[in-house]
Amino acid sequence: LSDRSAARWGEVELRRIAEGALRAVGTDGQQAEALIIARTGSLTRFASAAIHQNVSSREAELRLRVARGTRVAIVTTDRLDDEGIRRAAATANDLVARAPEDPRFGGIPAPRPIADAPSAYSERTAEAAPLDRARAAKVICDAARAKGLSAAGFVATNTQELAVASTLGTWAYSPQTTAEAQLAAIGDEGSAYAQRVSHDLDRLDVAGVAAEAVSKALAAQRPREMEPGDHEVVLEPYAVYDIVAFLSGQLTGQAVEEGRSFVGGRMGERVTGPVTLMDDPFDPDGMPRAFDFEGQPSDRVTLIEHGTAQAVVYDSGTAHRTGNANTGHALPPGAGQPSAPMHRRLEAGTATREELIRSVSRGLLVTRFYYTRWVHQLRTIVTGMTRDGTFAIIDGEIAYPVKNFRFTQSYHEALGGVRGIGNELMLLVPAEQFGIQATAARVPVLHLASFSFTGATRF
Amino acid sequence: VLGSVERDLGLRALDTARSRGASYADVRFVRRDTEDALVKNGRLDSVDRGDSFGFGVRAIADGAWGFAASAVMTAAEMDRVAALAVEIARASAITKRSDAALAPVAPAVATYETPVVKDPFAMTFEDRVDLLVRAEAGLRSQRGVRTTRARYSIWREDKLFLSTEGADIAQRLIEVGGGIAAEATGEGELQIRSYPDGLRYQNGGGWEVLEQWDLAAHAPRVAEEAVALLTAKQCPHDVTTSLILAGNQLSLQCHESCGHPIELDRALGSEASFAGTSFLLPKMLGSFRYGSDQVNIRIDSTSPGGLGTFGFDDEGVPASEGWAVKDGIFTSYLMSRETAAALGTRSNATMRADGWARLPLIRMTNVSVMPGTAGTLDDLIADTDDGILMDTNRSWSIDDRRFNFQFGTEIGWEIKNGKKGAMLRNPTYTGITPEFWGSCDAVCSPSEWVMWGTPNCGKGQPGQVGHTGHGAAPARFRNVRTGVIR
């Protein structure tokens, strides 16, 4: 492999590998698609205000989808030398010959023009050294220790490349980088959390993540007990992200097809309060990428507009099966669902965070949700915990910290009670899924009329 | 099985790490072969075969840790990755507060293989997928079912571990899993019923692991229950009652509320920002009443069939067995060499990594609730005047110190006067861990005990997926809050 020492494989090398794989499959009456996810991920993790896990790995995976008529097979390998590719192709050919027919398979999608998207790649991030991350971690740890707090979290730099080729002529390639810092500042009797993400390590707000978590952690000490129940809430973006992630997972063609989506049969109807949720692959402040994991152009889609269900997203297979247009939101094979909104933006409102808090007479400020899981998908009921900074709001002021709650709440019904939307959006990315940070969301602070807290814990 | 080529490359990596200043280093080669197949709604939805091979080097230099990994198997790449691991370790040292120290272990030269009756990788694809096709067809025999799924997963990992202390350990681990599930929709409801445990059931062993459940024979019942749940009685809201958990649900209850809090890295704060910490503090060892005297929970990486069964962990520590909770008292943590040293003891072999590209972490091995003397599930129901039986997990959540949990199951049944009564839909229960286990007054006998598995346990940053084993039999808990949703 050429250029082994760099974090980036490069378009030339990935195209060589992908096209080599397609050639190895052959063209004997069949179609093939080569998807490559390549990633150099480096993460410096700290706890008790010292680095304890510090890792870097260089990974690249080829997913080869072969279709012969309506028979389909997928082979995945990270052995990208000539022998590994030949083996993968031979395995795929063997499997596809044995696979049962799938009469509903619509074929590997033909290429379509892909528009330009803003770049989400920074050479500075790709070239970050271990000492760059360690020094940033030290800044964060020192800030916490200076205030008598412990620090746990990480500083990470990631370079990821997505490439798709097919025997029908598809070629799509996109490199991205992320620099990320997360911090839980922890005192003897309370903690607080902050997170920052940027494409560019030089623009990663390391001081900001430390300042936010440390100042909030100082205020979070000695939490009081408070009765669970239905409370008015102001949710920080970290908590709002969770709501957007759960709901957007239901805004897919397959979820509607299988009767699992809260918008099923309700297109054009009001499903939430006056919020607008977009999927915008071209958002320059998000993680833009103009195509999906099938190399198909990704459309900008308005999912919910001022509370009204407008659309869901599709991959080629679900679109074919259900007679809809492919919006270009395919996930990779094996992702657990075939498509998802990946570039989500919950549109900003007009109020500052402070104004939203001031508008609450009795309520809660929630920093973050934790361990959230479906209780009932169709009703979008989710349970989870609050974590790392939960406060009582009294007469428009943050009054005192409270012990964490369990909630059991329908997320889309919670959005039915939107009372205010923050005027700033925060970019947040989840941990890598299927070998890549495939999704992102930009979300504001939200003020909701009611949230159902069904239990409490001891801290 | 990995051999001399990898060994030579690995020894070179260790030499490079040493020459760059590492006081300790190990290298792991991991080759993983997998195949997942899903039959859905009468068609083969996907067959995905995976093949992964690479290596990772872990090093201590200047008293701190570094780790680097790659899939490129050349001598030059061994040198680059080993040197990078040392460079990363030196960078880590700029924040260190004490030197990394490891509890001693005798360096082993050994091999281990999962015993299998029927090697799933030696079968034809047609034979494997036929089991799914037959089972899934049985699900579609019931009117009203909307989505049907049958899935299998076969998994094989060859590993070679070498350390600067002289360890040289080759292992082959094989697992098989799968199941069937039917979804029904209507009446504003979406209901799912599965067998034997969602689609996530998995064990160590060969194809016999899946065959033993006879999926096709159970498919009509599973589908019938999914449809019946649409019109079943809603689990009564906010009722405190006696709760019997089926073994598959008790296994996850154990995983979440015992397995995770006994991870010593959590208790010492290593996971504080992500997975969380633990309410079980080191000062509680040997004295804290975790549960009633009916509660006996074992840590055992030698249990046949467990997903946490192996010869050696990924630090080269031999498999072991011991008590996590004995007669209700918290007795031991899951430990690594480094965390064990912090307590002045030795590792009990729990460090495992998700493939070659990830650092070993403390992971549950087989953490099992040992059987009691309450007889069969029918005996336990007959012994219960009033309560609810809940079966097969659908929802799970617990706080970051592992106190407050809430679970939902696919199905429940009322128990009235010692008899199983009406079916209940959307059953849920919630509690506080030591109070809940403290309310356990009966665990069924060995005849009801099954080794269940959790092949999807997330932990660590970057994220890792762990495979953990949990033996369990049905058990009864008193005064549990049930019916969280209306």
Interface residues (C-beta under 8 A of the other chain):
Chain A: L1 R4 S5 G41 L43 T44 R45 F46 A47 S48 A49 A50 I51 H52 Q53 N54 V55 S56 S57 R58 E59 A60 E61 V72 A73 I74 V75 T76 T77 D78 R79 L80 G84 R87 A88 T91 A92 L95 R98 A99 P100 E101 D102 P103 R104 A129 P130 L131 R133 A134 R135 A137 K138 C141 S150 A152 G153 F154 A156 Q182 L183 A184 I186 S191 Y193 E258 G259 R260 P333 G334 Y370 Y371 T372 R373 W374 V375 H376 Q377 L378 R379 I381 T383 G384 M385 R387 N404 R406 T408 A431 E432 T454 G455 A456 T457 R458 F459
Chain B: D36 R43 L44 D45 S46 V47 D48 R49 G50 D51 S52 F53 G54 G56 A64 W65 G66 F67 A68 A69 S70 A71 V72 A76 E77 R80 L84 E87 I88 A89 R90 A91 S92 I94 T95 K96 R97 T124 F125 E126 V129 V133 R146 T147 E183 T185 G188 E189 L190 L268 G269 S270 E271 A272 S273 G276 F279 A357 R358 L359 R394 S395 W396 S397 I398 D399 D400 R401 F403 N404 Q406 G408 N426 T428 T430 I432 G460 Q461 P462 G463 V484 I485
